[in-house]
Amino acid sequence: MKKQLRTTSGIEIKEVYTESDATARDASKPGEYPYTRGVHPSMYRGKVWTMRQYAGFGSARDTNERYHFLLKQGITGLSVAFDLPTQMGRDPDHPLSRGEVGRVGVSIATADDMSQLLEGIPLADVSISMTINSTAAILLSFLLVVAERQGVPWSALRGTTQNDILKEYIARGTYIYPPRPAMRLVTDLFAFCAKSVPQWNTISVSGYHIREAGSTAVEEVAFTLADGIAYLEAARSRGLAIDNVAPRVAFFFNCHNNFLEEIAKFRAARRLWASIVNERFHAKDPRSMMLRFHTQTAGSSLTAQQPHNNIMRTTLQALAAVLGGTQSLHTNGFDEALGLPTEESARLALRTQQVIAEESGVALSADPLGGSYLIESWTDTIEEEARRRIEKIDALGGMLAAIEQRYPQGEIESSAFAAQKAIESGEAHVVGVNIHEDGEETAPRIQAIDPAVERDQVLRVSEARRRRDAARATAALAALSQAGAAPSADLLPCILECARAMCTVGEISDALRSVFGEFHGA
């Protein structure tokens, strides 16, 4: 069958592009509004992107050892992966946690676990990103307690809590509470950090998981920015000034296989977000209009067949992210279609970034593909198509209402089905899967999680409960439930007191479950 001549978003790929294809609607330079060409004038000439390898497995001690290994290899920022019980607000000894403790991330149940996770990590010097959403306020509180113990002022902390609950309802599923009370937690974290943790990025609006669920590049931009609009609207409704919130809003995008489309996608997202914050929210601070983003290469593009082919896929995706102007980058291990990355594959993934930075020369000029007729044309098309979908969401009543009506979910499902159908029909080629297949393959060594990790974590959380001041913990949890029942109460100070009192992730989540209830899907 003839290979498809359209991008994943359905953009027709012409045989050749000329000046007439590029409308050149803005003549801005890098660092100038609307930031099409990048958020900084010199981009990587001034400072190379943060090399932030996502890691977490087993116990806090296991993951701490991996972090020290990665720091020795040259990473410049940590990125924490939490296991499903931690993400879902369950302790290691909860019946629903059985078999999941430490499996897809690190198990963190108390502030002591967080302390062990970050042992020997200079919190004032290393930026820490945490991929955590429903329990973001809890995990950030644990981090703040660790900083107190280390004598590090909160004002010195740099990093990000993902804290993007809307995409959980759209694409990922690690929600706890219904959408509207969950949004209260998001904005409470905004307000708290604006006062007390000023360098912290309070949200990373995540298109990554939207893309992993099967969206196109255009849908990734549209639904991610629509989520961003919903968060800024919620902050404004809370009485927070846009210029106090928007500069600390970061984004998180996927980088998939269509090399040129991905570069155009990042440029379109920057331009569209700048115009949204300027025209819809009337921001005055230029930083409010800058779309700063972290990129991760596409996990869904990795294949279990011929897994070493994933090295080439990841390299192309990383290069596209750099040419698209990312501020931070994670490169996947080639073995992640089979299991968690080993030290070997994690090091190779990091070396991929380092070779691009140090040897390729692409970091020496800002937006080196700016002016390409194809790139400019596709940037315009992606922006226009994404804007059209955002207008559809506005017509439905905003992103919360659109989620309740299953608009973004339905669009993603349709795109995922079409993409899989194209692979199965042979219209879309995947090397090693439906083209250039081999009869015999040797599987690489897989990172294994010792079942003893779960037993040890169960004992550890039980011991933490036994050693703490029980009266203080009980009082802190009761105060949190009471605050949750009062719509105008600030939840972060109460959660922070629970963390200091050695309350667990599950107990703190349950205190809010008692007043918010649980969400079980639409």
N, C-alpha and C positions, 0 to 999 in steps of 0.2 A: 504494500500500500504506500502511496506517496506520502512523504513526511509532511506534517502540517506546516503551513506557511503563515501562521499567526502566533503571536505571543500567548502566554498563559491567560492574559486578560482579553484576548481576542483582537489585539491590535494587528492589523494587516501588515505584514513585512514586505515592503516594496523591494524590488531588485536593486534600485539605486535611489539615493536621496540627494536632493539639490537644494539650493538656497530657497526655492519657493516652498519647500516643506517646513522650513523653520520660520515661525512668525516673529521670533525674537521680541516678545512682548515686554521684556525688561532688559535694560542694558547695565544692570547692576554688576558690581565686582564682588568677589568674596568678602564677607564681612559687612556688606551693605544690604539694607532692606530691599527686596523681600527674602534675601538669603538663599536664593536659588543655587548660588555657586559655593555656598559654605557659610558657616557662622563666624569664622575668623578670617581676617584678611590674608594671613600667610599660611593658614591651615597647618599642615604637618611640618613645615619649615620651622615654625616656632616651637611646636610640641607635638610629638608623635602621639597617635591615639593610645588610650589606655588598653593594655593587653590584659584582659580580665578573663581568666579561665574559670568556668563554672564547675564547681566540684562539691561533692558531699555524699557520704555513704557511711553506713555502719554507725559507730559511736562517735561522740565528739572527739575522743582521742584519736580514732582512726583518721578522721577528716583533718584534724589539726596537723597530723603527720604529713598528709598530702599537701596541705597549704604550705608548710615549711619547705617541702620538696619543690613545689611550684615557684615559691619566692626565690629559691636558689637558682632555678632555671631562668628567671628573669621576668616573671609576671609583674605588673605594676598595680594591680588591683585584685582583691578577692571577690568571688561571687559564690554565695552560699546556696546550695541545693538542699532543701529539707525533705524528709520522708513524708509519706502521705498522712500518717497519724498527726504529725506536727502541723501540716497544712490544714487538716480538717478539725483541729481542736480536740484531739483525743490523746490521752496519755498512753505510754507503752503497755500498760497493764489493762487497758480497756479491751473487752472482747472483740470489738471491731478492728483493733489494731493487730490482731494475731496474724502472723505471716508477712506483715508489711513494715515492721520496725527496722529502720536503717536500710531498706531495700532500694528505694529510688532517690535517696538523699539521706542526710544526717538526722539522727533522732535527737531532738532538743525538747526536754520537758520542763526544765527549770532554769533559773539564772545561773545556777552552778554548772549546768551543762554548757551554757553559753560561755561561761568563764573558761571551761576546759577547752572548748572549741577554739577560743582566741588566745590561748596561753602562748606567751612569747611573741604575739603579734603587736607591734607598736600602733595602737589605735589612733594616735595623733598623726601618724605618717602614712598609713595604708588606708586607701579608700575601700569600703566594704559595701557590696551590693547583696541584698537579700531577696531572693525570689520567693516572696511570701505575700499572701493576699488576705484571706479571711482572718488570719491571726497576725497580721502585720503589726498592729499596735502592741500586741503581746511580745513578739520577738524583738521589736525595737526597744520596748521597756527593759527586756532582759539585757540588751546591749548597753543601755544607759546605766543600768546597775553595775555591769562589768566596768564601765568607764569610771564610775564612782569609786569602785574598789581599787582601780589602778591609779586613781588620782588624776585622771585625764578630764579636763573640763569639757562639757557637752559642746561648747562653742567651737572646739577643735575637731570634732568628729566630722568626717566626710564620707558620704556614701548614699545609698538609695534603698528604700523599701519599695518593692514593686507596688503593693497596695492598690492594685487595679482590679476591683471586684467585678466591674461590669463585664470584662472579657471572660470571667469565670462562667457567667450565665450564658454567654454567647458561644463559647468554644471549649472550655477546659473542665469545668465541673467541680472545682474544689471550693465550693461555697458552703457556708454554714447557715447564715441567716437570710431572711427575705431581702430583696434588693434595697428597699427604702431604708430600713434600719442599718443595713450594711453600709450604705452611703453615708450615714451619720458617723460611723467609725472612720471612714475615709476623711471626712472634713474635720473631725476632731483632731486627727493626726496632723492635718494641714495647720490648724490653728496653734496646736501645741508646739510644733517645730518652728513655726514662724517666730515665736517668742523665745524658745528655749534651746533649739538646735538649729541655728540659722544657716549652717552650711549643708544641711542634710536635704537631699532630694526626696520630697515627701511622697512622690508617686512616679512610677515608670509605666506610662500608658503603653500597653503591650499589644502590638500587632503580631508579635511572634507566634503566639498560640492560635490566633485567628488564621494565620497562614498555615500553621501545622494542621489545623482542622480541615483544610482543603480550600481556603479562599484563593482568589486570584490576587495578583499584585494590586490591582485597582481597588478591590474590596478590602484588602489589608489597609491601604491608606485611608479609604473612606470610613470604615468602621472604627479604626483606631482614632482618627481625628474626631469622629463623632463622640466617642467615649471621652476624649479630651475636652470637648465642648461641654459635655454633661458635668464633668468634674469642676470646670471653671464656673459654670452656672450654679452648681451646688455651693461652691465657695462664696460666690457673690451673694447668694441667698442667706448664707450664714453671717453675712456682714463683713467678710474679709475683702480687702482691697485687691483688685486683680494684680497690681504691680507688686504686691507682697506675696502672691501665690504663684503666678505664672512663671517667674524666673526659676523656681525650684521644681517645675514640672519637667520631667525627662520622658523620653520615649524609648521603646524597645522594638526593633524591627527584625524580621527574618531576612535572610538573603538566600534566594533560591537559584536555580540553575540557569535561567535565561539571563545571561550576563549583562547584556545591554539594557534590557527592560528593568533590571534591578537598579542599575545606575540612574536611569531616568526616574524611577520610582522615588528614590531618596531625594532627588532634586525637586520633584513635584510636591512631595510631602512638605519640604521646608517652605516652599513658596506658598502653598495653600494654608499652612498653619499660620504663617506670618500675616496673611491677609485676614484670616479669621479673627485672630487676637486683636488686630488693629481695627477692623471694621465692625466686628460684632461686640467686642468687649472694650474698645476705645482705650487700650493700654497706652501709657506714655513712655514707660521704660523700654528701651530697645531690647533688653534682655528678655522681656516678656514675650517678644515675638520670635525669638530664636528657637527653632526646633533642634534641641540637642538630643542625640540618640545613641543608644548602645545597639550593636548588631550581633546576632548569633547566626552562624551558618545553619542551613536547613537540615534539621534532624530527619524530616520526612523524606528527604531525597536520598538518604543513606540506604544501601541495600545489604541484605545478608549474603546474597550471592556475590562472589568475587569482591569481598569487602575492601581489598586494597584499592579498588577503583574509587572508593570514597575519599582517598587522599587527594585525587585530582579534583573531584567535585568540591571538596572543602576549599582547596586552593583557589579555584575560580570564584567561588562565592566570597571568600575573604577579599580577594582582589577587587571584586565588584563593590563590596562595602567600602573599601578604602577609596576607590575612585568616586564613589558616591558621597564621600565626606563624613563617614561615621566618627563619633568621638570616642568610642570604646568598642572592643571587638572580642568575641569568643569564637574560637574555631573548634568544631566537634572532632572527637576522636574517630578514627576510621572504623573502629569496632563497635560503635554505639548502636548499630542495628541488632547486635547480638547480646550486648550487656553493657554494664558500666565501663567507662574507659579504664584501662590499665595505666600504670605509670608511664610505660613505653609509649602508648598511643597519645596520652595527654602531653607528654614532652614533644612528640612529633607535631601535634596540633599547634602547640605554642611556637615551635621552630618555624612552622609555616608562616605565622605572622611576622616573626623576626626576619626571615628571608625577604619577605615583601618590603618590610621597613628598611632593611639595611642594604639590600642588594639590587632591588628592581629599579630604583630611581623614581618610582611613581609618586613618592611622598615629597619630592623636591619642588613641585609646582602645585598651586591650589587649583582645583577643578580642571585637571589637564584635558578632559574631554568636552569642556564647555566650548560651544561653537560648532560642535559636530552636528551636521544637519539632521542625522538620525536621532541623536540624543535630544536635541532641542525639540524636534517634532514629537517624539514620544513623551518628553516631559510635559508638553502642552496637552497631549491627549490624555495622559494619566490624570493630570490635574482636573481637566474638564469632566472626565468620567467620574472621578471621585467626588467632585463638587455636586454632580447630579445626584449621586446616592445620598449625600449629606442632606440635600434639599428634600429628598424623599423621607428621610428620617425626621427632619423638621416637620414635615406635613403630617407625620404620624403622631406628633406630640413630643418629640425628643427621643433620646436613646433609651431611657428607661421604659417609655411607652412602647417603643419599637421592639425592645427585647420581650416585653410582656405579650406583644402580638406576634413574636417569633419571626420578624422580618429578617434580621441579619442571620439568624440561625438557618432559615430556609434558603437564603442565597448561598451561604457557605456549603450547605448540604448539596445543593444543585451543582455547584462548581466542583466539589470533591467527586461527585458521581461522574461528571463529564470527564474529569482528569483521569480517573481510574478506567473508565470505558476506553479512552484514547490509548492508554497503555495496553489494555487487554486486546484491543483491535490491531495493535501495531502501528497506529497512526503516530503516537508519541513513542520515541525510541528511548529505552533505558538499557545502557550497555551492561551486559551480563545477565539481564533479566529477559528481554524479548529480542535482543540482537547481540551477536558475538558471545553466545553462551558457551560455557565449557562443560565437559562431561564430568570432570573430577576437580574438586576444590579441597584445599586444606584450611580448616577453620583455625583462626588465631586463638591464642590463649585468652580466656574470658576472666574478667574480674569477678571473684566469688565473694559472697557475704556469708561469713560464718554464722550458723544458727545460734551460736552462743551469744552473739551481740544482743539478740532480743531478750534472752534470759537475763543478761547482765543489766540491760536497761530497765527491765521490770524491777529487779532488785534495787537498782540505783534510785528509781523514783520512790519506791517504798521507803528506802532509808532516808531520803530527803524529807518525806512527810513526817517520819518518826523524830528527826532531829530538830525540826523547826519549832518555833513558838506557836503552838496550836491556837491559842486564843487570838493572837495577832492575825494569823492567817484567816481564821473564821470571821473576824471582824472586817478584814479587808474585803473578803468576798461578799459579805453582806452589804457593805457600803457600795460596792460596784453594782450589785443587783438593784439597789435603791436608786443609784444614779441612772442606771439604764431605764428605769421606769419613769424618770423625770426627763421629758424631751429636751429641756434646755440645759441640762447638766453636762459638764465636761467629763468625758469618760477617761481620758488619758491619765490625769493625776490619780484616779482610782486604780487603773490598771498598773500604773507604776508602783503604787503602794502594795498591790498584790505581788508584784515581782520581787520587791524588797522583802516581803514576808515569806518568800519561798513558796508561794502558791504555784501550781503547775499549769501548763498550757490547757489541759483538760478542765481543770477546776475553774480557771478564769473564763474559758469559753462557755462552760456550763452555767456560770453565773449570768452571762448574757443570754444564753439560750432560754433561761427561765423567764425572761421578760420579752425577748425578741421572737422566740420560737425558732423553728428550723424550716428551711426551704427544701422541698423535695422535687423541684423541677416543674416546668410548665407542661 
